[in-house]
Amino acid sequence: MENTQLAQRVRAFRKLKGYTQQELAKVLGVSVAVLGSLERGTRKTDPKLLSHIAKTLGISYEELMSDNRE
């Protein structure tokens, strides 16, 4: 999946679940700068962090990574 699309999905799921960047970053144990750059697509994605994000947001890793352009 393209970085930009993944970034948009992370942001959309975060907002859908009612988290601010600050709240989610705190729960994940990362800085707001790290989460922000991930959501902008300017940071290389780390599968371990993405898995932690998915778990925290109550979605599956596959759901986060799925590309619905079909």
Phi and psi in degrees as GROMACS dihedral restraints (atoms count N, CA, C in turn):
[ dihedral_restraints ]
;  ai    aj    ak    al  type     phi  dphi    fc
    3     4     5     6     1   -65.4    20    10
    4     5     6     7     1   143.2    20    10
    6     7     8     9     1   -55.5    20    10
    7     8     9    10     1   -41.0    20    10
    9    10    11    12     1   -64.0    20    10
   10    11    12    13     1   -42.4    20    10
   12    13    14    15     1   -65.0    20    10
   13    14    15    16     1   -42.7    20    10
   15    16    17    18     1   -63.2    20    10
   16    17    18    19     1   -42.2    20    10
   18    19    20    21     1   -58.6    20    10
   19    20    21    22     1   -44.1    20    10
   21    22    23    24     1   -64.5    20    10
   22    23    24    25     1   -37.9    20    10
   24    25    26    27     1   -67.9    20    10
   25    26    27    28     1   -41.8    20    10
   27    28    29    30     1   -60.3    20    10
   28    29    30    31     1   -48.0    20    10
   30    31    32    33     1   -61.4    20    10
   31    32    33    34     1   -45.3    20    10
   33    34    35    36     1   -63.2    20    10
   34    35    36    37     1   -45.0    20    10
   36    37    38    39     1   -66.3    20    10
   37    38    39    40     1   -38.4    20    10
   39    40    41    42     1   -59.5    20    10
   40    41    42    43     1   -47.9    20    10
   42    43    44    45     1   -67.0    20    10
   43    44    45    46     1   -40.4    20    10
   45    46    47    48     1   -59.2    20    10
   46    47    48    49     1   -36.9    20    10
   48    49    50    51     1   -86.7    20    10
   49    50    51    52     1     0.3    20    10
   51    52    53    54     1    83.7    20    10
   52    53    54    55     1    20.4    20    10
   54    55    56    57     1   -96.2    20    10
   55    56    57    58     1   143.0    20    10
   57    58    59    60     1   -85.9    20    10
   58    59    60    61     1   167.2    20    10
   60    61    62    63     1   -60.5    20    10
   61    62    63    64     1   -40.6    20    10
   63    64    65    66     1   -62.1    20    10
   64    65    66    67     1   -44.4    20    10
   66    67    68    69     1   -64.8    20    10
   67    68    69    70     1   -46.9    20    10
   69    70    71    72     1   -66.7    20    10
   70    71    72    73     1   -41.2    20    10
   72    73    74    75     1   -59.3    20    10
   73    74    75    76     1   -42.1    20    10
   75    76    77    78     1   -62.7    20    10
   76    77    78    79     1   -46.3    20    10
   78    79    80    81     1   -61.9    20    10
   79    80    81    82     1   -39.5    20    10
   81    82    83    84     1   -76.5    20    10
   82    83    84    85     1   -19.2    20    10
   84    85    86    87     1    77.9    20    10
   85    86    87    88     1    30.9    20    10
   87    88    89    90     1  -124.3    20    10
   88    89    90    91     1   165.9    20    10
   90    91    92    93     1   -77.8    20    10
   91    92    93    94     1   159.0    20    10
   93    94    95    96     1   -62.2    20    10
   94    95    96    97     1   -33.6    20    10
   96    97    98    99     1   -61.9    20    10
   97    98    99   100     1   -41.1    20    10
   99   100   101   102     1   -64.0    20    10
  100   101   102   103     1   -48.7    20    10
  102   103   104   105     1   -64.4    20    10
  103   104   105   106     1   -42.6    20    10
  105   106   107   108     1   -61.0    20    10
  106   107   108   109     1   -43.7    20    10
  108   109   110   111     1   -68.8    20    10
  109   110   111   112     1   -32.1    20    10
  111   112   113   114     1   -65.4    20    10
  112   113   114   115     1   -42.9    20    10
  114   115   116   117     1   -70.9    20    10
  115   116   117   118     1   -22.4    20    10
  117   118   119   120     1   -87.7    20    10
  118   119   120   121     1   -11.9    20    10
  120   121   122   123     1    81.9    20    10
  121   122   123   124     1    16.0    20    10
  123   124   125   126     1   -97.8    20    10
  124   125   126   127     1    -1.3    20    10
  126   127   128   129     1  -115.2    20    10
  127   128   129   130     1   138.6    20    10
  129   130   131   132     1   -64.8    20    10
  130   131   132   133     1   132.1    20    10
  132   133   134   135     1   -78.6    20    10
  133   134   135   136     1   136.0    20    10
  135   136   137   138     1  -105.0    20    10
  136   137   138   139     1   116.4    20    10
  138   139   140   141     1   -53.8    20    10
  139   140   141   142     1   -35.3    20    10
  141   142   143   144     1   -65.1    20    10
  142   143   144   145     1   -43.5    20    10
  144   145   146   147     1   -66.7    20    10
  145   146   147   148     1   -41.2    20    10
  147   148   149   150     1   -62.4    20    10
  148   149   150   151     1   -39.0    20    10
  150   151   152   153     1   -63.8    20    10
  151   152   153   154     1   -41.5    20    10
  153   154   155   156     1   -65.5    20    10
  154   155   156   157     1   -40.3    20    10
  156   157   158   159     1   -61.1    20    10
  157   158   159   160     1   -48.3    20    10
  159   160   161   162     1   -58.9    20    10
  160   161   162   163     1   -47.2    20    10
  162   163   164   165     1   -61.3    20    10
  163   164   165   166     1   -43.7    20    10
  165   166   167   168     1   -63.4    20    10
  166   167   168   169     1   -37.2    20    10
  168   169   170   171     1   -83.8    20    10
  169   170   171   172     1    -3.9    20    10
  171   172   173   174     1    75.7    20    10
  172   173   174   175     1    29.3    20    10
  174   175   176   177     1  -125.2    20    10
  175   176   177   178     1   164.6    20    10
  177   178   179   180     1   -82.3    20    10
  178   179   180   181     1   156.2    20    10
  180   181   182   183     1   -58.4    20    10
  181   182   183   184     1   -40.4    20    10
  183   184   185   186     1   -63.0    20    10
  184   185   186   187     1   -39.7    20    10
  186   187   188   189     1   -64.6    20    10
  187   188   189   190     1   -41.1    20    10
  189   190   191   192     1   -63.8    20    10
  190   191   192   193     1   -39.9    20    10
  192   193   194   195     1   -87.2    20    10
  193   194   195   196     1   -11.3    20    10
  195   196   197   198     1   -64.2    20    10
  196   197   198   199     1   143.2    20    10
  198   199   200   201     1  -110.0    20    10
  199   200   201   202     1   109.1    20    10
  201   202   203   204     1   -92.4    20    10
  202   203   204   205     1    31.4    20    10
  204   205   206   207     1   -84.8    20    10
  205   206   207   208     1    -0.8    20    10
